[in-house]
Amino acid sequence: MEEAGYNITEKEFKQISKWAENVYNISVIVDYFVSNQPEIEECYNLAPVIKNLRDNADLLNAFFIDNEK
């Protein structure tokens, strides 16, 4: 993996990791909601966007889980 050149403390890493986890958890809930409301047009239209957000949030969260020290 390529280094990004950022120097962060362990405390900062843990905070960013917590934020990534929160974003992932929120995306799971929103994805579940819009996926189960297909009769509402706005939810139906948002479903693919939320699915993409959830997938990206999952990758971000996994990155932090894999790199915890």
N, CA, C and O atoms as a MOPAC input file, in Angstrom:
PM7 MOZYME 1SCF
protein

 N      0.84200 1    -1.16800 1     0.00000 1
 C      0.00000 1     0.00000 1     0.00000 1
 C      0.89200 1     1.23900 1     0.00000 1
 O      1.96400 1     1.24300 1     0.60600 1
 N      0.44700 1     2.27100 1    -0.67400 1
 C      1.20700 1     3.50100 1    -0.79400 1
 C      0.95100 1     4.40600 1     0.41200 1
 O     -0.18700 1     4.56500 1     0.85200 1
 N      2.01900 1     4.98900 1     0.93300 1
 C      1.90400 1     5.90700 1     2.06100 1
 C      1.27700 1     7.22000 1     1.60400 1
 O      1.61400 1     7.72900 1     0.53500 1
 N      0.38000 1     7.76500 1     2.39600 1
 C     -0.28100 1     9.01900 1     2.04100 1
 C      0.50500 1    10.22200 1     2.54600 1
 O      0.29000 1    11.34100 1     2.08000 1
 N      1.40200 1    10.00400 1     3.48200 1
 C      2.20800 1    11.09600 1     3.99300 1
 C      1.57900 1    11.84400 1     5.15900 1
 O      2.03900 1    12.93100 1     5.51100 1
 N      0.55100 1    11.29100 1     5.75600 1
 C     -0.08600 1    11.93400 1     6.89500 1
 C      0.51800 1    11.40200 1     8.18200 1
 O      0.74700 1    10.20100 1     8.32000 1
 N      0.77200 1    12.29300 1     9.11400 1
 C      1.24900 1    11.89600 1    10.42800 1
 C      0.14500 1    12.20100 1    11.42800 1
 O     -0.14400 1    13.36300 1    11.71600 1
 N     -0.46700 1    11.15000 1    11.95200 1
 C     -1.51100 1    11.33500 1    12.95100 1
 C     -1.15300 1    10.52900 1    14.17900 1
 O     -0.46100 1     9.51300 1    14.10400 1
 N     -1.63500 1    10.99800 1    15.29600 1
 C     -1.37600 1    10.30500 1    16.55100 1
 C     -2.32300 1     9.11900 1    16.67500 1
 O     -3.29400 1     8.99400 1    15.92900 1
 N     -2.01900 1     8.26300 1    17.62200 1
 C     -2.89500 1     7.10600 1    17.86600 1
 C     -4.28100 1     7.57200 1    18.29400 1
 O     -5.29000 1     6.97600 1    17.91700 1
 N     -4.32200 1     8.64100 1    19.08400 1
 C     -5.61000 1     9.18900 1    19.53400 1
 C     -6.42100 1     9.69300 1    18.33500 1
 O     -7.62500 1     9.44800 1    18.26000 1
 N     -5.78000 1    10.38700 1    17.40700 1
 C     -6.45600 1    10.87100 1    16.20900 1
 C     -6.93300 1     9.71000 1    15.34800 1
 O     -8.03900 1     9.74300 1    14.81000 1
 N     -6.09500 1     8.68100 1    15.21800 1
 C     -6.46500 1     7.49900 1    14.44400 1
 C     -7.71700 1     6.85200 1    15.02400 1
 O     -8.62900 1     6.47900 1    14.28600 1
 N     -7.75700 1     6.72100 1    16.34600 1
 C     -8.91700 1     6.10100 1    16.99200 1
 C    -10.17400 1     6.93700 1    16.77600 1
 O    -11.26000 1     6.38800 1    16.58800 1
 N    -10.03300 1     8.27500 1    16.80100 1
 C    -11.19100 1     9.14300 1    16.58700 1
 C    -11.70400 1     9.01100 1    15.15300 1
 O    -12.91100 1     8.89900 1    14.93500 1
 N    -10.80800 1     9.02300 1    14.19100 1
 C    -11.19900 1     8.87700 1    12.79100 1
 C    -11.82100 1     7.49700 1    12.56800 1
 O    -12.79600 1     7.36200 1    11.82900 1
 N    -11.25600 1     6.48200 1    13.20600 1
 C    -11.80100 1     5.13200 1    13.10700 1
 C    -13.22500 1     5.08400 1    13.65400 1
 O    -14.09400 1     4.43200 1    13.07500 1
 N    -13.46000 1     5.76700 1    14.75800 1
 C    -14.79700 1     5.80900 1    15.35800 1
 C    -15.77600 1     6.50900 1    14.42100 1
 O    -16.91500 1     6.06800 1    14.26700 1
 N    -15.33500 1     7.59800 1    13.79400 1
 C    -16.18900 1     8.29800 1    12.83200 1
 C    -16.52200 1     7.38900 1    11.65300 1
 O    -17.66400 1     7.36200 1    11.19600 1
 N    -15.53600 1     6.64900 1    11.15900 1
 C    -15.76900 1     5.72400 1    10.03900 1
 C    -16.79100 1     4.65900 1    10.44300 1
 O    -17.66400 1     4.29700 1     9.65500 1
 N    -16.67600 1     4.17200 1    11.65400 1
 C    -17.63100 1     3.17100 1    12.14700 1
 C    -19.03900 1     3.76400 1    12.23000 1
 O    -20.01600 1     3.11100 1    11.86300 1
 N    -19.13400 1     4.99900 1    12.71100 1
 C    -20.43900 1     5.66000 1    12.79700 1
 C    -21.06500 1     5.85500 1    11.41700 1
 O    -22.26000 1     5.61700 1    11.23900 1
 N    -20.26500 1     6.28900 1    10.44200 1
 C    -20.76700 1     6.46800 1     9.07300 1
 C    -21.26000 1     5.13400 1     8.53000 1
 O    -22.31700 1     5.07500 1     7.90200 1
 N    -20.50900 1     4.06600 1     8.76600 1
 C    -20.92300 1     2.74600 1     8.29400 1
 C    -22.24900 1     2.33300 1     8.94700 1
 O    -23.16100 1     1.87200 1     8.25900 1
 N    -22.35600 1     2.49400 1    10.25100 1
 C    -23.58400 1     2.09300 1    10.94700 1
 C    -24.79100 1     2.88500 1    10.46800 1
 O    -25.87300 1     2.32300 1    10.29900 1
 N    -24.61900 1     4.17700 1    10.24700 1
 C    -25.71000 1     4.99700 1     9.73300 1
 C    -26.09300 1     4.53200 1     8.33000 1
 O    -27.27800 1     4.43900 1     8.01200 1
 N    -25.10900 1     4.24000 1     7.49600 1
 C    -25.41100 1     3.81200 1     6.12900 1
 C    -26.14700 1     2.47300 1     6.10400 1
 O    -26.98500 1     2.24400 1     5.23200 1
 N    -25.84200 1     1.59500 1     7.04600 1
 C    -26.54900 1     0.30200 1     7.13200 1
 C    -28.02700 1     0.53700 1     7.44300 1
 O    -28.90400 1    -0.06900 1     6.82900 1
 N    -28.28700 1     1.40900 1     8.38700 1
 C    -29.68000 1     1.68800 1     8.78100 1
 C    -30.44900 1     2.34900 1     7.65200 1
 O    -31.58000 1     1.96200 1     7.35900 1
 N    -29.84500 1     3.34400 1     7.01600 1
 C    -30.51700 1     4.03900 1     5.91900 1
 C    -30.73000 1     3.09300 1     4.73800 1
 O    -31.78300 1     3.11900 1     4.10100 1
 N    -29.73100 1     2.25800 1     4.44700 1
 C    -29.86900 1     1.28000 1     3.36300 1
 C    -31.02700 1     0.33000 1     3.64500 1
 O    -31.82500 1     0.03800 1     2.75500 1
 N    -31.11700 1    -0.14400 1     4.86200 1
 C    -32.21400 1    -1.04200 1     5.23600 1
 C    -33.56300 1    -0.34800 1     5.05600 1
 O    -34.50900 1    -0.93300 1     4.52800 1
 N    -33.63900 1     0.91000 1     5.50200 1
 C    -34.89600 1     1.64800 1     5.40500 1
 C    -35.31800 1     1.85100 1     3.95500 1
 O    -36.45000 1     1.53400 1     3.59200 1
 N    -34.41600 1     2.38000 1     3.11400 1
 C    -34.81500 1     2.66200 1     1.72800 1
 C    -35.05800 1     1.37400 1     0.94000 1
 O    -35.87000 1     1.36100 1     0.01400 1
 N    -34.37100 1     0.30700 1     1.29500 1
 C    -34.57500 1    -0.96400 1     0.59500 1
 C    -35.93300 1    -1.58600 1     0.91100 1
 O    -36.47800 1    -2.35200 1     0.11600 1
 N    -36.46600 1    -1.25000 1     2.07500 1
 C    -37.74400 1    -1.81200 1     2.49700 1
 C    -38.92100 1    -0.87200 1     2.27900 1
 O    -40.01600 1    -1.12400 1     2.78000 1
 N    -38.70700 1     0.19700 1     1.54400 1
 C    -39.77100 1     1.15100 1     1.24000 1
 C    -39.86300 1     1.39800 1    -0.26500 1
 O    -39.89600 1     2.55400 1    -0.68900 1
 N    -39.90600 1     0.34100 1    -1.08600 1
 C    -39.88400 1     0.55200 1    -2.53900 1
 C    -41.11600 1     1.28600 1    -3.07400 1
 O    -41.07900 1     1.86100 1    -4.16200 1
 N    -42.20200 1     1.26300 1    -2.30400 1
 C    -43.41200 1     1.93600 1    -2.77700 1
 C    -43.30900 1     3.45700 1    -2.66600 1
 O    -44.09600 1     4.17800 1    -3.27900 1
 N    -42.34700 1     3.94500 1    -1.88900 1
 C    -42.11100 1     5.39100 1    -1.79100 1
 C    -41.06900 1     5.74600 1    -2.85400 1
 O    -39.92600 1     5.29400 1    -2.79600 1
 N    -41.48100 1     6.55200 1    -3.81500 1
 C    -40.62200 1     6.82200 1    -4.97100 1
 C    -39.27000 1     7.40900 1    -4.58100 1
 O    -38.24800 1     7.04000 1    -5.16100 1
 N    -39.24900 1     8.31700 1    -3.60900 1
 C    -37.99800 1     8.92900 1    -3.19800 1
 C    -37.02500 1     7.89200 1    -2.63300 1
 O    -35.82500 1     7.94700 1    -2.90100 1
 N    -37.54900 1     6.95400 1    -1.85600 1
 C    -36.70200 1     5.89000 1    -1.30600 1
 C    -36.20200 1     4.98000 1    -2.42500 1
 O    -35.04200 1     4.56900 1    -2.43500 1
 N    -37.08600 1     4.67500 1    -3.36100 1
 C    -36.70600 1     3.83200 1    -4.49300 1
 C    -35.57400 1     4.48800 1    -5.29000 1
 O    -34.63600 1     3.81600 1    -5.71700 1
 N    -35.67300 1     5.79800 1    -5.48300 1
 C    -34.64800 1     6.52100 1    -6.23700 1
 C    -33.33900 1     6.63700 1    -5.46200 1
 O    -32.26400 1     6.65900 1    -6.06100 1
 N    -33.42100 1     6.71100 1    -4.16200 1
 C    -32.22300 1     6.84200 1    -3.33100 1
 C    -31.51500 1     5.51400 1    -3.08900 1
 O    -30.33300 1     5.50600 1    -2.74300 1
 N    -32.19900 1     4.41200 1    -3.25900 1
 C    -31.63700 1     3.10300 1    -2.91300 1
 C    -30.26400 1     2.83900 1    -3.53600 1
 O    -29.36500 1     2.41000 1    -2.81200 1
 N    -30.04900 1     3.06900 1    -4.83200 1
 C    -28.72200 1     2.78600 1    -5.39400 1
 C    -27.63600 1     3.71400 1    -4.84400 1
 O    -26.48500 1     3.30500 1    -4.68700 1
 N    -28.00400 1     4.94900 1    -4.55600 1
 C    -27.03100 1     5.90500 1    -3.99900 1
 C    -26.62200 1     5.46700 1    -2.59700 1
 O    -25.43900 1     5.47300 1    -2.25600 1
 N    -27.59700 1     5.09100 1    -1.79900 1
 C    -27.33500 1     4.63700 1    -0.43000 1
 C    -26.53800 1     3.33800 1    -0.45200 1
 O    -25.65100 1     3.14400 1     0.38000 1
 N    -26.84100 1     2.45400 1    -1.38700 1
 C    -26.09000 1     1.19500 1    -1.50800 1
 C    -24.61800 1     1.48600 1    -1.79100 1
 O    -23.73600 1     0.85000 1    -1.21400 1
 N    -24.35300 1     2.43800 1    -2.67400 1
 C    -22.98300 1     2.82200 1    -2.99200 1
 C    -22.30400 1     3.43600 1    -1.76700 1
 O    -21.14700 1     3.12900 1    -1.47900 1
 N    -23.01500 1     4.29300 1    -1.05500 1
 C    -22.47200 1     4.89000 1     0.16600 1
 C    -22.13900 1     3.80800 1     1.18700 1
 O    -21.08300 1     3.84800 1     1.81800 1
 N    -23.03300 1     2.84700 1     1.34800 1
 C    -22.79400 1     1.76300 1     2.30300 1
 C    -21.56800 1     0.94300 1     1.91600 1
 O    -20.75600 1     0.60000 1     2.77500 1
 N    -21.43000 1     0.62700 1     0.63300 1
 C    -20.27500 1    -0.14100 1     0.17000 1
 C    -18.96500 1     0.61100 1     0.45000 1
 O    -17.98800 1     0.02200 1     0.91200 1
 N    -18.96200 1     1.91400 1     0.16600 1
 C    -17.76200 1     2.71100 1     0.41400 1
 C    -17.48300 1     2.86200 1     1.90700 1
 O    -16.32900 1     2.81500 1     2.33200 1
 N    -18.52200 1     3.04100 1     2.69100 1
 C    -18.35400 1     3.14200 1     4.13900 1
 C    -17.83100 1     1.82300 1     4.70800 1
 O    -17.03900 1     1.82100 1     5.65000 1
 N    -18.27200 1     0.70900 1     4.14100 1
 C    -17.79500 1    -0.60500 1     4.55800 1
 C    -16.29700 1    -0.73900 1     4.29600 1
 O    -15.55700 1    -1.22900 1     5.14800 1
 N    -15.85200 1    -0.30500 1     3.12100 1
 C    -14.42400 1    -0.36200 1     2.79600 1
 C    -13.60500 1     0.53200 1     3.72100 1
 O    -12.53300 1     0.13900 1     4.18000 1
 N    -14.10600 1     1.72700 1     3.99300 1
 C    -13.41300 1     2.64800 1     4.88900 1
 C    -13.32200 1     2.06600 1     6.29400 1
 O    -12.26000 1     2.09700 1     6.91500 1
 N    -14.41600 1     1.54500 1     6.78600 1
 C    -14.42300 1     0.95000 1     8.12300 1
 C    -13.48000 1    -0.24500 1     8.19300 1
 O    -12.76800 1    -0.41600 1     9.18200 1
 N    -13.47100 1    -1.07100 1     7.15100 1
 C    -12.58100 1    -2.23100 1     7.11600 1
 C    -11.11800 1    -1.79600 1     7.12800 1
 O    -10.28200 1    -2.43700 1     7.76500 1
 N    -10.80800 1    -0.70200 1     6.42000 1
 C     -9.43700 1    -0.17700 1     6.41800 1
 C     -8.98700 1     0.13100 1     7.84100 1
 O     -7.88800 1    -0.25300 1     8.24200 1
 N     -9.82100 1     0.81500 1     8.59800 1
 C     -9.44500 1     1.18000 1     9.96300 1
 C     -9.37200 1    -0.04000 1    10.87300 1
 O     -8.51300 1    -0.10400 1    11.75200 1
 N    -10.25500 1    -1.00000 1    10.67400 1
 C    -10.20300 1    -2.21700 1    11.47700 1
 C     -8.91200 1    -2.97900 1    11.19200 1
 O     -8.27000 1    -3.48500 1    12.11200 1
 N     -8.53400 1    -3.06000 1     9.91800 1
 C     -7.32000 1    -3.78700 1     9.53900 1
 C     -6.04400 1    -3.09900 1     9.97700 1
 O     -5.01100 1    -3.75300 1    10.12000 1
 N     -6.09200 1    -1.79300 1    10.19400 1
 C     -4.88900 1    -1.03400 1    10.51800 1
 C     -4.80800 1    -0.58300 1    11.96900 1
 O     -3.93100 1     0.20800 1    12.31900 1
 N     -5.71000 1    -1.07200 1    12.82300 1
 C     -5.62000 1    -0.73700 1    14.24000 1
 C     -4.37400 1    -1.35400 1    14.83900 1
 O     -3.98600 1    -2.46800 1    14.48700 1
 N     -3.75800 1    -0.62800 1    15.73800 1
 C     -2.52500 1    -1.11600 1    16.37700 1
 C     -2.76500 1    -1.41900 1    17.82700 1
 O     -1.84600 1    -1.84100 1    18.53000 1

